[in-house]
Amino acid sequence: MIVSSSDNKSLVPGRRRTIVFGSSVAVLASLLNMHNPNSNPPLLHSAVAQQQDEHQQEEDRVTNLFQEASPSVVFIKDIELAKVPNGPEDQFMFTEDENAKVEGTGSGFIWDKFGHIVTNYHVVAKLATDRSGLQRCKVYLVDAGGNSLCREGKIIGFDPSYDLAVLKVDVEGYELKPATIGTSKELHVGQSCFAIGNPYGYENTLTTGVVSGLGREIPSPNGRAIRGAIQTDADINAGNSGGPLIDSYGHVIGVNTATFTRKGTGSSSGVNFAIPIDTAVQYVPILIVYGTPYKDRF
């Protein structure tokens, strides 16, 4: 069919109107889509899903970290008996005198499979300086199979200058899970850290934070300075002392020891300290082999 020039002129405007109308529909649909709260672009869906996955992975990582590290942490209870027991030495562990008094609580961690426990000196100071024979130390722990144990802790050695002490528990017939010892010389401010302990007697409590500072100086129980302490904002409260500060791999990087408290509250201020594990690695074997240094004996 042949179309005349007049026909051409009449067709063009109609075509334009169709194109413009089609474009308007596309723009309108796009605008409506933007304002539809139930409609998200594919990229936004992907970003939200990825963020949720990352949060879940982080939660799983911390959960697994606690499950792996917590069996190596012990609960320490200092007890003063009303009288020296007449029966077997360990009888008080199961038939405690009703007048026995709990002097304090703390934490510690399993150093080796032989039952050596590392803690702070100030946690067991009354036992270490006892002359009456009435002080005892109960250690609550679990073996590698998850079985709960309660044993008397015997002082092997202590060094107030570094606020460190070593206890020994009888675990014959049981297999323990010693803590994984790391290093504190390669720490960086800002890296994640975790404290496990028994604040206020609440066993197996996990608190999280970061390494807030390095090379701090804190006082020891005998008044000397402990240098190189790790500062952290992971909560360390009464009962946490002696427990491990661990890194993201579950390695012990410090021994939780002190906190600045808000005046009149007794609660942590977020400024907490741990003895660097490299210090413990240097002195704990000496305490195990040779006991308390002569200068610190009472």
C-alpha positions as CSV (number, residue, x, y, z in Angstrom):
1,M,0.0,0.0,0.0
2,I,1.2,3.5,-0.9
3,V,0.8,6.1,1.8
4,S,0.5,9.7,0.8
5,S,2.4,12.6,2.3
6,S,-0.8,13.8,3.9
7,D,-1.2,10.4,5.5
8,N,2.4,10.6,6.9
9,K,1.6,13.8,8.6
10,S,-1.5,12.5,10.2
11,L,0.3,9.4,11.5
12,V,3.3,11.1,13.2
13,P,1.5,12.9,16.0
14,G,-0.4,9.7,16.9
15,R,2.9,7.9,17.2
16,R,4.4,10.6,19.3
17,R,1.5,10.5,21.7
18,T,1.9,6.7,22.1
19,I,5.6,7.0,22.9
20,V,5.1,9.8,25.4
21,F,2.3,7.9,27.1
22,G,4.4,4.8,27.3
23,S,7.3,6.7,28.9
24,S,4.9,8.3,31.4
25,V,3.7,4.9,32.5
26,A,7.2,3.7,33.1
27,V,8.2,6.8,35.1
28,L,5.0,6.6,37.2
29,A,5.5,2.9,37.9
30,S,9.1,3.6,39.0
31,L,7.9,6.4,41.3
32,L,5.2,4.1,42.8
33,N,7.8,1.4,43.3
34,M,10.1,3.7,45.2
35,H,7.3,4.6,47.6
36,N,6.1,1.1,48.1
37,P,7.4,0.0,51.6
38,N,7.0,-3.7,50.7
39,S,9.1,-3.4,47.6
40,N,12.9,-3.3,48.0
41,P,15.5,-3.3,45.3
42,P,17.4,-6.6,44.9
43,L,20.6,-5.0,46.0
44,L,19.1,-3.8,49.3
45,H,17.7,-7.3,49.9
46,S,21.2,-8.7,49.3
47,A,22.9,-6.2,51.6
48,V,20.4,-6.9,54.5
49,A,20.8,-10.6,54.1
50,Q,24.6,-10.3,54.1
51,Q,24.5,-8.1,57.3
52,Q,22.3,-10.7,59.0
53,D,24.6,-13.5,58.1
54,E,27.6,-11.5,59.4
55,H,25.8,-10.9,62.7
56,Q,24.9,-14.6,63.0
57,Q,28.5,-15.7,62.2
58,E,29.8,-13.3,64.9
59,E,27.3,-14.6,67.5
60,D,28.2,-18.2,66.6
61,R,31.9,-17.4,66.9
62,V,31.6,-16.0,70.4
63,T,29.3,-18.8,71.5
64,N,31.8,-21.4,70.3
65,L,34.6,-19.5,71.9
66,F,32.9,-19.6,75.3
67,Q,32.1,-23.3,75.0
68,E,35.7,-24.1,74.2
69,A,37.3,-21.9,76.9
70,S,34.9,-22.2,79.8
71,P,35.7,-25.8,80.9
72,S,39.2,-24.5,81.7
73,V,37.9,-21.9,84.2
74,V,37.4,-22.7,87.8
75,F,35.4,-21.2,90.7
76,I,37.3,-20.6,93.9
77,K,35.7,-20.2,97.3
78,D,37.6,-19.2,100.4
79,I,36.2,-20.7,103.6
80,E,37.0,-20.2,107.3
81,L,36.1,-23.2,109.4
82,A,34.6,-22.8,112.9
83,K,37.1,-25.3,114.2
84,V,39.9,-27.5,112.9
85,P,38.2,-30.8,111.7
86,N,39.1,-34.0,113.6
87,G,38.3,-36.3,110.7
88,P,40.2,-36.7,107.4
89,E,41.7,-33.6,106.0
90,D,39.3,-33.5,103.0
91,Q,36.2,-34.3,105.1
92,F,35.2,-30.6,105.2
93,M,34.6,-30.7,101.5
94,F,31.5,-32.7,101.9
95,T,30.5,-32.2,105.6
96,E,31.1,-28.5,105.9
97,D,30.5,-27.1,109.4
98,E,27.3,-25.0,109.4
99,N,29.2,-22.3,111.1
100,A,31.9,-22.2,108.4
101,K,32.1,-18.8,106.8
102,V,32.7,-17.9,103.2
103,E,35.5,-15.3,103.2
104,G,35.4,-14.6,99.5
105,T,35.2,-15.9,96.0
106,G,37.3,-15.7,92.9
107,S,38.2,-17.4,89.7
108,G,41.2,-19.2,88.2
109,F,42.1,-21.3,85.2
110,I,43.6,-24.8,84.7
111,W,47.3,-24.5,83.9
112,D,48.1,-28.2,83.2
113,K,46.6,-31.7,83.3
114,F,48.2,-32.3,86.7
115,G,45.7,-30.1,88.5
116,H,47.7,-26.8,88.8
117,I,45.4,-23.8,89.0
118,V,46.5,-20.2,88.3
119,T,44.8,-17.4,90.1
120,N,45.5,-14.0,91.8
121,Y,47.4,-13.9,95.0
122,H,44.8,-11.6,96.6
123,V,42.1,-14.3,95.9
124,V,43.8,-16.8,98.2
125,A,45.8,-14.4,100.5
126,K,44.0,-15.5,103.6
127,L,44.8,-19.1,102.9
128,A,48.4,-18.2,102.0
129,T,48.9,-16.4,105.3
130,D,46.8,-18.7,107.6
131,R,48.4,-19.6,110.9
132,S,45.2,-20.9,112.6
133,G,44.7,-23.9,110.3
134,L,41.1,-22.9,109.8
135,Q,41.4,-21.5,106.3
136,R,40.4,-23.7,103.4
137,C,39.9,-23.3,99.7
138,K,37.3,-25.0,97.6
139,V,37.8,-25.3,93.9
140,Y,34.8,-26.0,91.6
141,L,35.7,-27.3,88.2
142,V,34.7,-29.6,85.4
143,D,36.8,-32.3,83.7
144,A,37.3,-32.8,80.0
145,G,34.1,-34.9,79.9
146,G,31.9,-32.2,81.5
147,N,31.7,-33.8,84.9
148,S,31.5,-31.3,87.8
149,L,34.1,-31.7,90.5
150,C,34.7,-30.1,93.9
151,R,38.2,-30.3,95.4
152,E,40.3,-28.7,98.1
153,G,42.9,-26.4,96.6
154,K,46.3,-26.6,98.2
155,I,48.7,-23.6,98.0
156,I,51.8,-24.5,95.9
157,G,53.3,-21.1,95.6
158,F,52.5,-17.4,95.4
159,D,54.2,-14.1,94.5
160,P,52.4,-11.0,95.8
161,S,54.7,-8.8,93.7
162,Y,52.9,-10.0,90.6
163,D,49.6,-10.9,92.3
164,L,49.9,-14.5,91.2
165,A,49.3,-17.8,93.0
166,V,49.2,-21.4,92.1
167,L,46.9,-24.0,93.7
168,K,46.9,-27.7,93.3
169,V,43.9,-30.0,93.2
170,D,43.8,-33.8,93.3
171,V,42.3,-34.9,90.0
172,E,43.5,-38.5,90.0
173,G,41.4,-40.5,87.6
174,Y,40.1,-37.4,85.8
175,E,41.2,-35.8,82.7
176,L,41.3,-32.0,82.7
177,K,41.2,-29.4,79.9
178,P,44.0,-26.9,80.5
179,A,43.6,-23.4,79.1
180,T,45.3,-22.6,75.9
181,I,48.1,-20.1,76.7
182,G,48.7,-17.3,74.3
183,T,51.0,-14.3,74.3
184,S,50.6,-10.7,75.3
185,K,53.5,-9.2,73.4
186,E,51.6,-8.9,70.1
187,L,48.4,-7.3,71.4
188,H,47.0,-4.2,69.8
189,V,44.6,-1.6,71.2
190,G,41.2,-2.1,69.8
191,Q,41.3,-5.9,69.3
192,S,38.5,-7.9,70.9
193,C,39.0,-9.7,74.2
194,F,36.7,-11.7,76.5
195,A,36.7,-12.3,80.3
196,I,35.4,-15.5,81.8
197,G,34.9,-15.8,85.6
198,N,32.5,-15.9,88.5
199,P,31.5,-12.3,89.4
200,Y,29.6,-12.1,92.6
201,G,29.5,-15.9,92.6
202,Y,27.7,-16.2,89.3
203,E,29.6,-19.0,87.7
204,N,30.8,-19.1,84.1
205,T,30.0,-15.5,83.2
206,L,31.3,-14.1,79.9
207,T,31.9,-10.4,79.4
208,T,33.2,-8.9,76.2
209,G,35.2,-5.8,75.2
210,V,38.4,-4.6,73.6
211,V,41.9,-4.0,74.6
212,S,41.7,-0.4,75.8
213,G,45.3,0.2,76.6
214,L,48.7,-1.5,77.0
215,G,51.7,-1.0,79.3
216,R,49.7,0.2,82.2
217,E,51.0,0.2,85.8
218,I,48.9,-1.1,88.6
219,P,49.6,-1.7,92.3
220,S,50.3,-5.2,93.6
221,P,49.1,-6.6,97.0
222,N,52.5,-5.8,98.6
223,G,52.5,-2.2,97.2
224,R,54.9,-2.7,94.4
225,A,54.1,-1.8,90.8
226,I,53.0,-4.4,88.3
227,R,54.1,-3.0,84.9
228,G,52.8,-3.9,81.5
229,A,49.2,-4.5,82.6
230,I,46.5,-4.8,80.0
231,Q,43.6,-2.3,80.2
232,T,40.2,-3.5,79.0
233,D,36.6,-2.4,79.0
234,A,35.4,-6.0,79.4
235,D,33.7,-6.0,82.8
236,I,35.8,-7.4,85.6
237,N,33.9,-7.4,88.9
238,A,34.4,-9.0,92.3
239,G,34.7,-12.7,91.8
240,N,36.3,-12.3,88.3
241,S,39.8,-11.9,89.8
242,G,42.1,-14.7,88.8
243,G,40.1,-15.7,85.7
244,P,41.4,-15.6,82.2
245,L,41.3,-12.7,79.7
246,I,41.2,-14.4,76.3
247,D,41.5,-13.3,72.7
248,S,39.3,-14.1,69.7
249,Y,41.1,-17.4,69.2
250,G,40.4,-18.6,72.8
251,H,44.1,-18.1,73.9
252,V,44.7,-16.7,77.4
253,I,46.3,-13.2,77.1
254,G,46.0,-12.1,80.6
255,V,45.0,-12.8,84.2
256,N,42.1,-10.6,85.3
257,T,43.0,-8.8,88.4
258,A,41.6,-5.3,89.1
259,T,39.0,-2.7,88.3
260,F,38.4,0.9,89.1
261,T,35.0,1.1,90.7
262,R,32.5,4.0,90.8
263,K,32.6,5.5,94.2
264,G,29.9,4.1,96.5
265,T,28.7,1.5,94.0
266,G,31.4,-1.1,93.9
267,S,30.5,-1.7,90.2
268,S,33.0,-1.7,87.4
269,S,33.7,1.7,85.8
270,G,34.8,0.1,82.5
271,V,38.5,0.6,83.4
272,N,39.7,-2.9,84.2
273,F,43.1,-4.5,84.2
274,A,44.7,-7.9,83.6
275,I,48.3,-9.1,84.3
276,P,49.9,-9.9,80.9
277,I,50.1,-13.7,80.3
278,D,53.7,-13.4,79.4
279,T,54.4,-12.4,83.1
280,A,52.5,-15.5,84.3
281,V,54.4,-17.7,81.8
282,Q,57.6,-16.4,83.3
283,Y,56.8,-16.9,87.0
284,V,54.1,-19.7,87.2
285,P,56.6,-22.5,86.3
286,I,58.9,-21.2,89.0
287,L,56.2,-21.3,91.6
288,I,55.2,-24.8,90.6
289,V,58.7,-26.2,90.8
290,Y,60.2,-24.1,93.7
291,G,57.2,-22.8,95.5
292,T,56.9,-19.4,97.1
293,P,60.0,-17.2,97.0
294,Y,61.7,-17.0,100.4
295,K,61.2,-13.2,100.6
296,D,57.4,-13.7,100.4
297,R,57.1,-16.5,102.9
298,F,55.3,-15.7,106.2
